[in-house]
Amino acid sequence: MSIEKTFEGEVDQYTPIEKIDRGGQGEKYIAVDTLKNQRLLKIPNNSKDESASRAFYVLDSILKEQDALRTVKHPSIVELKDVSKAKSEPFNVLEYIEGFDLDRIITSERPYPVQLCVKIATELCDALAEVHKHNLYHGDVKPGNIMMTNDGKIKLIDFGLSGVPGKTLRCFMGTPHFAAPEQIDRKPELASDIYSAGLTLYALLAGEPPFIGGSYRVVCKQLKEDTPDIREKNPAVPCDLAEIISKATRKKVSERYESAEEMAEALRKSSQAYFDSLEVYFPGCFDSKGNEKISTQTTIKGLKATYK
């Protein structure tokens, strides 16, 4: 799908060539700049059926992502390439990531291998540490907001719910299956991302998040129930890794890791005992256009991942 419009940014001009998603944070298009480089163009929904409150939310998310990514730079975080030249029509131009989001594996029949889960979670915590260094939280850490590139690296995306801690929001913003209790209570903190990272690691290892069901049911469980022991779902998980998940997802903020750096360090220590070369097969992996990957090999610092 294409639209007959060129979007003028502060740096370059962009022509959308294909619509790839309409999500909660605006419409997304693959676009090309004047040098034919592919970019991801994120713009507000242009629908007459959009309510005023919904339109405000989408606009706010685009501006929040813009503010966050102007500040935060890290190899494991999506890069902001350009923004709208006309402030009255905001849009974001992001790097175009060749790969797939980790939800693709959550919905497949088998969980990630333990070694690769540790690798992903460590890189995720490194990225969050950089976000937190600027006194910002991401606000929606989950497998669907983590991309794995074709060369085996991860990218944290979608910063539309990011913000500064210490404020009470008007309503809960986030994904119930991966949200911390204080976030559900409209008071997100930096530690909320650590909780979400712990649940993300659980989901990668188990093939599903710990709490399943409708939003209301899941919210109640997040507020009242401890995260189940991951070894009940995946007996191959070592005890020390199970403890990392348990500590990251404690209900009380004071009982979690004090920082994303601390959690990353715990993951690195945990991995030293069993992190060896491994051949990995990911069933049913597709690229961003929905094409199935055929026999693509990549090395991830000791992990040889094969996508078929």
HELIX and SHEET records of a PDB file:
HELIX    1   1 ALA A   52  THR A   71  1                                  20    
HELIX    2   2 ASP A  103  ILE A  106  1                                   4    
HELIX    3   3 VAL A  114  LYS A  133  1                                  20    
HELIX    4   4 PRO A  143  ASN A  145  5                                   3    
HELIX    5   5 PRO A  176  PHE A  178  5                                   3    
HELIX    6   6 PRO A  181  ILE A  184  1                                   4    
HELIX    7   7 LEU A  190  ALA A  206  1                                  17    
HELIX    8   8 SER A  215  LYS A  224  1                                  10    
HELIX    9   9 ILE A  230  GLU A  232  5                                   3    
HELIX   10  10 CYS A  239  ALA A  248  1                                  10    
HELIX   11  11 VAL A  253  GLU A  255  5                                   3    
HELIX   12  12 ALA A  260  SER A  271  1                                  12    
SHEET    1   A 6 PHE A   7  GLU A   8  0                                        
SHEET    2   A 6 GLN A  13  GLY A  23 -1                                        
SHEET    3   A 6 GLY A  26  VAL A  32 -1                                        
SHEET    4   A 6 GLN A  38  ILE A  43 -1                                        
SHEET    5   A 6 ASN A  92  GLU A  95 -1                                        
SHEET    6   A 6 LEU A  80  VAL A  83 -1                                        
SHEET    1   B 3 GLY A  99  ASP A 101  0                                        
SHEET    2   B 3 ILE A 146  THR A 149 -1                                        
SHEET    3   B 3 ILE A 154  LEU A 156 -1                                        
SHEET    1   C 3 LEU A 278  PHE A 282  0                                        
SHEET    2   C 3 LEU A 303  TYR A 307  1                                        
SHEET    3   C 3 THR A 296  ILE A 300 -1                                        
END                                                                             
